[in-house]
Amino acid sequence: MKKSRFTETQNMGVLCQAVGMVRALLKLAGLDWPVPDYSTLCRRQKTLAVRIP
């Protein structure tokens, strides 16, 4: 598995931006779906195995 090219601090910013974008897109789509907050994503990211080809 490849290591992320982002540092832990940069990952925080990327995750925060992703959460905001997803919330905005769901709001535009008129969907009232829950979006996990940054801390939940950060905890799950440590156990999530992602393969980048």
N, CA, C and O atoms as a GROMACS GRO file, in nm:
protein
  212
    1MET      N    1   0.084  -0.117   0.000
    1MET     CA    2   0.000   0.000   0.000
    1MET      C    3   0.089   0.125   0.000
    1MET      O    4   0.191   0.129   0.069
    2LYS      N    5   0.049   0.224  -0.078
    2LYS     CA    6   0.124   0.349  -0.085
    2LYS      C    7   0.100   0.434   0.040
    2LYS      O    8  -0.011   0.437   0.093
    3LYS      N    9   0.203   0.501   0.083
    3LYS     CA   10   0.187   0.598   0.192
    3LYS      C   11   0.124   0.725   0.136
    3LYS      O   12   0.146   0.761   0.020
    4SER      N   13   0.046   0.794   0.219
    4SER     CA   14  -0.014   0.920   0.178
    4SER      C   15   0.095   1.024   0.158
    4SER      O   16   0.193   1.027   0.232
    5ARG      N   17   0.078   1.109   0.059
    5ARG     CA   18   0.176   1.215   0.037
    5ARG      C   19   0.147   1.336   0.125
    5ARG      O   20   0.222   1.434   0.122
    6PHE      N   21   0.040   1.330   0.202
    6PHE     CA   22   0.003   1.439   0.291
    6PHE      C   23   0.050   1.411   0.432
    6PHE      O   24   0.053   1.296   0.476
    7THR      N   25   0.087   1.516   0.505
    7THR     CA   26   0.119   1.500   0.646
    7THR      C   27  -0.011   1.490   0.724
    7THR      O   28  -0.119   1.513   0.668
    8GLU      N   29  -0.003   1.456   0.850
    8GLU     CA   30  -0.123   1.443   0.932
    8GLU      C   31  -0.200   1.575   0.940
    8GLU      O   32  -0.323   1.575   0.938
    9THR      N   33  -0.129   1.686   0.949
    9THR     CA   34  -0.194   1.818   0.954
    9THR      C   35  -0.264   1.848   0.823
    9THR      O   36  -0.375   1.902   0.823
   10GLN      N   37  -0.202   1.813   0.712
   10GLN     CA   38  -0.265   1.836   0.582
   10GLN      C   39  -0.387   1.746   0.566
   10GLN      O   40  -0.487   1.788   0.508
   11ASN      N   41  -0.380   1.623   0.618
   11ASN     CA   42  -0.495   1.533   0.612
   11ASN      C   43  -0.614   1.595   0.684
   11ASN      O   44  -0.727   1.583   0.638
   12MET      N   45  -0.589   1.660   0.798
   12MET     CA   46  -0.696   1.724   0.873
   12MET      C   47  -0.766   1.827   0.786
   12MET      O   48  -0.889   1.832   0.782
   13GLY      N   49  -0.689   1.909   0.715
   13GLY     CA   50  -0.749   2.010   0.628
   13GLY      C   51  -0.826   1.949   0.514
   13GLY      O   52  -0.934   1.996   0.478
   14VAL      N   53  -0.771   1.842   0.455
   14VAL     CA   54  -0.838   1.775   0.344
   14VAL      C   55  -0.970   1.714   0.391
   14VAL      O   56  -1.071   1.724   0.322
   15LEU      N   57  -0.969   1.649   0.508
   15LEU     CA   58  -1.092   1.589   0.560
   15LEU      C   59  -1.196   1.695   0.593
   15LEU      O   60  -1.315   1.677   0.565
   16CYS      N   61  -1.153   1.805   0.653
   16CYS     CA   62  -1.247   1.912   0.686
   16CYS      C   63  -1.310   1.970   0.559
   16CYS      O   64  -1.430   1.998   0.556
   17GLN      N   65  -1.230   1.987   0.455
   17GLN     CA   66  -1.281   2.038   0.329
   17GLN      C   67  -1.378   1.939   0.266
   17GLN      O   68  -1.482   1.978   0.212
   18ALA      N   69  -1.346   1.812   0.274
   18ALA     CA   70  -1.433   1.708   0.216
   18ALA      C   71  -1.568   1.705   0.289
   18ALA      O   72  -1.672   1.693   0.225
   19VAL      N   73  -1.565   1.715   0.421
   19VAL     CA   74  -1.689   1.716   0.499
   19VAL      C   75  -1.775   1.835   0.458
   19VAL      O   76  -1.896   1.821   0.438
   20GLY      N   77  -1.714   1.951   0.445
   20GLY     CA   78  -1.788   2.070   0.405
   20GLY      C   79  -1.847   2.057   0.266
   20GLY      O   80  -1.961   2.098   0.243
   21MET      N   81  -1.770   2.001   0.173
   21MET     CA   82  -1.819   1.985   0.036
   21MET      C   83  -1.936   1.887   0.031
   21MET      O   84  -2.036   1.911  -0.037
   22VAL      N   85  -1.923   1.777   0.102
   22VAL     CA   86  -2.031   1.678   0.103
   22VAL      C   87  -2.158   1.737   0.164
   22VAL      O   88  -2.267   1.718   0.111
   23ARG      N   89  -2.143   1.809   0.274
   23ARG     CA   90  -2.261   1.874   0.336
   23ARG      C   91  -2.327   1.972   0.239
   23ARG      O   92  -2.449   1.976   0.228
   24ALA      N   93  -2.245   2.051   0.169
   24ALA     CA   94  -2.299   2.148   0.075
   24ALA      C   95  -2.371   2.080  -0.042
   24ALA      O   96  -2.478   2.123  -0.083
   25LEU      N   97  -2.311   1.973  -0.094
   25LEU     CA   98  -2.374   1.901  -0.205
   25LEU      C   99  -2.505   1.836  -0.163
   25LEU      O  100  -2.603   1.839  -0.239
   26LEU      N  101  -2.508   1.779  -0.044
   26LEU     CA  102  -2.632   1.719   0.004
   26LEU      C  103  -2.740   1.825   0.025
   26LEU      O  104  -2.858   1.801  -0.003
   27LYS      N  105  -2.700   1.941   0.074
   27LYS     CA  106  -2.796   2.050   0.093
   27LYS      C  107  -2.851   2.097  -0.041
   27LYS      O  108  -2.971   2.119  -0.055
   28LEU      N  109  -2.763   2.111  -0.141
   28LEU     CA  110  -2.807   2.152  -0.275
   28LEU      C  111  -2.902   2.049  -0.337
   28LEU      O  112  -2.995   2.084  -0.409
   29ALA      N  113  -2.878   1.922  -0.306
   29ALA     CA  114  -2.962   1.815  -0.359
   29ALA      C  115  -3.092   1.800  -0.280
   29ALA      O  116  -3.180   1.722  -0.317
   30GLY      N  117  -3.104   1.876  -0.172
   30GLY     CA  118  -3.226   1.870  -0.091
   30GLY      C  119  -3.235   1.745  -0.006
   30GLY      O  120  -3.344   1.703   0.033
   31LEU      N  121  -3.121   1.685   0.023
   31LEU     CA  122  -3.118   1.562   0.102
   31LEU      C  123  -3.078   1.592   0.246
   31LEU      O  124  -2.985   1.669   0.270
   32ASP      N  125  -3.149   1.533   0.339
   32ASP     CA  126  -3.120   1.554   0.481
   32ASP      C  127  -3.048   1.432   0.537
   32ASP      O  128  -3.094   1.367   0.631
   33TRP      N  129  -2.933   1.401   0.477
   33TRP     CA  130  -2.854   1.286   0.517
   33TRP      C  131  -2.746   1.330   0.615
   33TRP      O  132  -2.690   1.438   0.600
   34PRO      N  133  -2.717   1.247   0.715
   34PRO     CA  134  -2.610   1.282   0.809
   34PRO      C  135  -2.472   1.267   0.745
   34PRO      O  136  -2.449   1.177   0.664
   35VAL      N  137  -2.383   1.356   0.781
   35VAL     CA  138  -2.244   1.351   0.734
   35VAL      C  139  -2.156   1.339   0.858
   35VAL      O  140  -2.165   1.423   0.948
   36PRO      N  141  -2.070   1.236   0.863
   36PRO     CA  142  -1.984   1.222   0.981
   36PRO      C  143  -1.893   1.344   0.997
   36PRO      O  144  -1.847   1.402   0.898
   37ASP      N  145  -1.868   1.383   1.120
   37ASP     CA  146  -1.780   1.497   1.143
   37ASP      C  147  -1.634   1.456   1.126
   37ASP      O  148  -1.602   1.338   1.108
   38TYR      N  149  -1.547   1.554   1.131
   38TYR     CA  150  -1.404   1.532   1.107
   38TYR      C  151  -1.345   1.426   1.199
   38TYR      O  152  -1.271   1.338   1.154
   39SER      N  153  -1.377   1.435   1.328
   39SER     CA  154  -1.314   1.343   1.424
   39SER      C  155  -1.353   1.197   1.396
   39SER      O  156  -1.271   1.107   1.414
   40THR      N  157  -1.477   1.174   1.354
   40THR     CA  158  -1.520   1.039   1.319
   40THR      C  159  -1.444   0.989   1.198
   40THR      O  160  -1.398   0.875   1.197
   41LEU      N  161  -1.431   1.073   1.097
   41LEU     CA  162  -1.357   1.033   0.977
   41LEU      C  163  -1.211   1.008   1.008
   41LEU      O  164  -1.150   0.915   0.955
   42CYS      N  165  -1.155   1.090   1.094
   42CYS     CA  166  -1.014   1.076   1.130
   42CYS      C  167  -0.990   0.942   1.200
   42CYS      O  168  -0.892   0.874   1.171
   43ARG      N  169  -1.078   0.904   1.292
   43ARG     CA  170  -1.065   0.776   1.362
   43ARG      C  171  -1.079   0.660   1.263
   43ARG      O  172  -1.002   0.564   1.269
   44ARG      N  173  -1.176   0.668   1.173
   44ARG     CA  174  -1.199   0.560   1.077
   44ARG      C  175  -1.087   0.552   0.974
   44ARG      O  176  -1.057   0.444   0.923
   45GLN      N  177  -1.026   0.665   0.943
   45GLN     CA  178  -0.920   0.667   0.843
   45GLN      C  179  -0.803   0.580   0.886
   45GLN      O  180  -0.735   0.522   0.801
   46LYS      N  181  -0.777   0.571   1.014
   46LYS     CA  182  -0.664   0.492   1.064
   46LYS      C  183  -0.683   0.343   1.037
   46LYS      O  184  -0.584   0.270   1.026
   47THR      N  185  -0.807   0.297   1.027
   47THR     CA  186  -0.833   0.155   1.004
   47THR      C  187  -0.881   0.125   0.863
   47THR      O  188  -0.902   0.008   0.829
   48LEU      N  189  -0.898   0.226   0.782
   48LEU     CA  190  -0.947   0.208   0.646
   48LEU      C  191  -0.830   0.183   0.553
   48LEU      O  192  -0.739   0.265   0.543
   49ALA      N  193  -0.834   0.070   0.486
   49ALA     CA  194  -0.728   0.036   0.391
   49ALA      C  195  -0.771   0.078   0.250
   49ALA      O  196  -0.868   0.025   0.196
   50VAL      N  197  -0.699   0.171   0.192
   50VAL     CA  198  -0.730   0.220   0.058
   50VAL      C  199  -0.613   0.188  -0.033
   50VAL      O  200  -0.499   0.221  -0.002
   51ARG      N  201  -0.642   0.124  -0.144
   51ARG     CA  202  -0.536   0.091  -0.241
   51ARG      C  203  -0.539   0.194  -0.352
   51ARG      O  204  -0.642   0.214  -0.416
   52ILE      N  205  -0.428   0.258  -0.374
   52ILE     CA  206  -0.415   0.355  -0.481
   52ILE      C  207  -0.331   0.292  -0.591
   52ILE      O  208  -0.213   0.263  -0.570
   53PRO      N  209  -0.391   0.270  -0.710
   53PRO     CA  210  -0.315   0.204  -0.818
   53PRO      C  211  -0.199   0.288  -0.869
   53PRO      O  212  -0.127   0.246  -0.959
   0.00000   0.00000   0.00000
